[in-house]
Amino acid sequence: MATSRRIFLRTGSLVALAAGVPLASLERVLGYDSSAPSTAGLTRKNFAEHLNTDFIIHHAQSKVSVRLVEVENLRAATPQGEAFSLLFRGDHSTALTQNTYVIEHGKLGRFSFLLVPMGTRDKSAVFYEAIINRLHA
Protein backbone atom coordinates (compact mmCIF):
# COMPACT_ATOMS: atom_id res chain seq x y z
CA MET A 1 0.00 0.00 0.00
CA ALA A 2 1.51 3.31 -1.06
CA THR A 3 1.40 6.35 1.18
CA SER A 4 0.36 9.57 -0.49
CA ARG A 5 2.48 12.67 -0.13
CA ARG A 6 -0.40 14.46 1.64
CA ILE A 7 -0.77 11.72 4.29
CA PHE A 8 2.99 11.58 4.76
CA LEU A 9 3.27 15.35 5.29
CA ARG A 10 0.25 15.49 7.63
CA THR A 11 1.53 12.59 9.75
CA GLY A 12 5.06 14.01 9.81
CA SER A 13 3.76 17.43 10.85
CA LEU A 14 1.73 15.92 13.70
CA VAL A 15 4.75 13.95 14.92
CA ALA A 16 6.94 17.06 14.82
CA LEU A 17 4.29 19.06 16.66
CA ALA A 18 3.90 16.37 19.31
CA ALA A 19 7.66 16.24 19.80
CA GLY A 20 7.68 19.96 20.58
CA VAL A 21 4.84 19.82 23.13
CA PRO A 22 6.03 19.85 26.76
CA LEU A 23 5.41 16.56 28.53
CA ALA A 24 3.28 18.22 31.23
CA SER A 25 0.90 19.59 28.58
CA LEU A 26 0.65 16.21 26.89
CA GLU A 27 -0.09 14.55 30.25
CA ARG A 28 -2.96 17.01 30.86
CA VAL A 29 -4.41 16.34 27.41
CA LEU A 30 -4.23 12.59 27.97
CA GLY A 31 -5.79 12.90 31.42
CA TYR A 32 -2.70 11.94 33.41
CA ASP A 33 -2.33 13.91 36.62
CA SER A 34 1.37 14.34 37.33
CA SER A 35 0.51 15.67 40.78
CA ALA A 36 -1.26 12.41 41.63
CA PRO A 37 -0.60 11.10 45.11
CA SER A 38 2.37 8.80 45.46
CA THR A 39 2.88 5.70 47.57
CA ALA A 40 6.65 6.09 47.43
CA GLY A 41 8.12 5.78 50.89
CA LEU A 42 5.01 4.28 52.49
CA THR A 43 5.97 0.99 54.09
CA ARG A 44 4.21 -1.65 56.14
CA LYS A 45 5.83 -0.11 59.21
CA ASN A 46 4.38 3.33 58.35
CA PHE A 47 0.87 1.90 58.21
CA ALA A 48 1.34 -0.28 61.30
CA GLU A 49 2.19 2.86 63.27
CA HIS A 50 -1.24 4.25 62.32
CA LEU A 51 -3.34 1.18 63.05
CA ASN A 52 -6.82 2.08 64.33
CA THR A 53 -6.69 5.60 62.92
CA ASP A 54 -9.05 7.18 60.41
CA PHE A 55 -8.40 7.60 56.69
CA ILE A 56 -10.46 9.60 54.20
CA ILE A 57 -11.32 8.03 50.84
CA HIS A 58 -12.22 10.42 48.03
CA HIS A 59 -15.21 9.03 46.17
CA ALA A 60 -16.80 11.12 43.39
CA GLN A 61 -17.82 14.38 45.07
CA SER A 62 -17.83 12.97 48.61
CA LYS A 63 -15.40 11.78 51.24
CA VAL A 64 -15.78 8.46 53.02
CA SER A 65 -14.19 7.85 56.41
CA VAL A 66 -12.70 4.42 57.11
CA ARG A 67 -10.51 3.04 59.88
CA LEU A 68 -7.36 0.98 59.35
CA VAL A 69 -7.99 -2.17 61.40
CA GLU A 70 -5.29 -4.56 60.19
CA VAL A 71 -1.84 -4.48 58.63
CA GLU A 72 -0.68 -7.95 57.63
CA ASN A 73 2.74 -8.95 56.33
CA LEU A 74 2.27 -11.21 53.30
CA ARG A 75 5.83 -12.50 53.13
CA ALA A 76 9.10 -12.01 54.91
CA ALA A 77 10.63 -8.64 54.15
CA THR A 78 13.61 -8.98 51.85
CA PRO A 79 16.14 -6.50 50.54
CA GLN A 80 14.27 -6.68 47.21
CA GLY A 81 10.96 -5.39 48.55
CA GLU A 82 7.95 -6.07 50.72
CA ALA A 83 4.36 -7.25 50.46
CA PHE A 84 1.56 -6.48 52.89
CA SER A 85 -2.18 -5.99 53.07
CA LEU A 86 -4.22 -3.23 54.64
CA LEU A 87 -7.75 -3.86 55.91
CA PHE A 88 -10.03 -0.86 56.34
CA ARG A 89 -13.38 -0.85 58.14
CA GLY A 90 -16.14 1.39 56.80
CA ASP A 91 -19.81 2.14 57.26
CA HIS A 92 -22.62 0.37 55.35
CA SER A 93 -24.18 3.71 54.43
CA THR A 94 -21.25 4.57 52.15
CA ALA A 95 -20.26 1.23 50.62
CA LEU A 96 -17.67 1.53 47.85
CA THR A 97 -17.12 -0.65 44.81
CA GLN A 98 -13.79 -2.09 43.73
CA ASN A 99 -11.80 0.82 42.33
CA THR A 100 -8.67 2.87 42.74
CA TYR A 101 -9.26 5.70 45.21
CA VAL A 102 -7.29 8.66 46.48
CA ILE A 103 -6.85 8.19 50.22
CA GLU A 104 -5.79 10.80 52.78
CA HIS A 105 -4.35 10.50 56.26
CA GLY A 106 -3.30 13.30 58.59
CA LYS A 107 0.24 11.95 59.05
CA LEU A 108 0.82 9.78 55.95
CA GLY A 109 -0.49 12.29 53.40
CA ARG A 110 -2.29 11.51 50.11
CA PHE A 111 -1.84 8.33 48.09
CA SER A 112 -3.94 6.05 45.92
CA PHE A 113 -4.67 2.34 46.21
CA LEU A 114 -6.92 -0.20 44.57
CA LEU A 115 -9.51 -1.07 47.24
CA VAL A 116 -11.49 -4.29 47.09
CA PRO A 117 -14.62 -4.86 49.21
CA MET A 118 -14.12 -7.93 51.41
CA GLY A 119 -16.68 -10.33 52.77
CA THR A 120 -16.17 -11.03 56.47
CA ARG A 121 -18.06 -12.64 59.31
CA ASP A 122 -18.55 -9.21 60.89
CA LYS A 123 -21.72 -7.97 59.18
CA SER A 124 -21.82 -4.74 61.21
CA ALA A 125 -19.47 -2.97 58.78
CA VAL A 126 -18.01 -3.04 55.29
CA PHE A 127 -14.35 -3.98 54.90
CA TYR A 128 -11.93 -3.02 52.13
CA GLU A 129 -8.53 -4.51 51.41
CA ALA A 130 -5.54 -3.03 49.65
CA ILE A 131 -2.60 -5.25 48.69
CA ILE A 132 0.80 -3.59 48.40
CA ASN A 133 3.50 -5.63 46.69
CA ARG A 134 6.79 -3.88 46.10
CA LEU A 135 9.26 -5.98 44.22
CA HIS A 136 12.06 -3.49 44.79
CA ALA A 137 12.33 -1.25 47.83
TAVEN-V250423 format. One record per pair of residues at least 6 apart in sequence whose C-alpha atoms are under 8 Angstrom apart, sorted by the first residue. I is the first residue (numbers start at 1). J is the second residue. If there is no record, write none. Layout:
I:J  I:J
//
This chain:
24:34  27:33  27:34  36:111  37:102  37:110  37:111  37:112  38:110  38:111  38:112  39:111  39:112  42:108  44:71  44:73  44:82  44:83  44:84  46:108  47:71  48:70  48:71  50:68  51:68  51:69  51:70  51:71  52:67  52:68  52:69  52:70  53:67  53:68  54:65  54:66  54:67  54:68  54:105  55:65  55:66  55:67  55:68  55:103  55:104  55:105  55:106  56:63  56:64  56:65  56:66  56:103  56:104  56:105  57:63  57:64  57:65  57:66  57:101  57:102  57:103  57:104  58:64  58:101  58:102  58:103  59:101  59:102  64:94  65:90  66:88  66:89  66:90  66:91  67:88  67:89  67:90  68:86  68:87  68:88  68:89  69:86  69:87  69:88  69:89  70:85  70:86  70:87  70:88  71:84  71:85  71:86  71:87  72:84  72:85  72:86  73:83  73:84  73:85  74:83  74:84  74:85  75:82  75:83  75:84  76:82  77:83  79:136  79:137  80:135  80:136  80:137  81:133  81:134  81:135  81:136  81:137  82:132  82:133  82:134  82:135  82:136  82:137  83:131  83:132  83:133  83:134  84:131  84:132  84:133  85:129  85:130  85:131  85:132  86:129  86:130  86:131  87:127  87:128  87:129  87:130  88:127  88:128  88:129  89:125  89:126  89:127  89:128  90:125  90:126  90:127  90:128  91:125  91:126  92:124  92:125  92:126  95:126  96:117  97:116  97:117  98:114  98:115  98:116  98:117  99:114  99:115  99:116  100:112  100:113  100:114  100:115  101:112  101:113  101:114  101:115  102:110  102:111  102:112  102:113  103:110  103:111  103:112  103:113  104:110  104:111  113:130  114:130  114:131  115:128  115:129  115:130  116:128  116:129  116:130  117:126  117:127  117:128  117:129  118:126  118:127  118:128  118:129  119:126  119:127  120:127
//
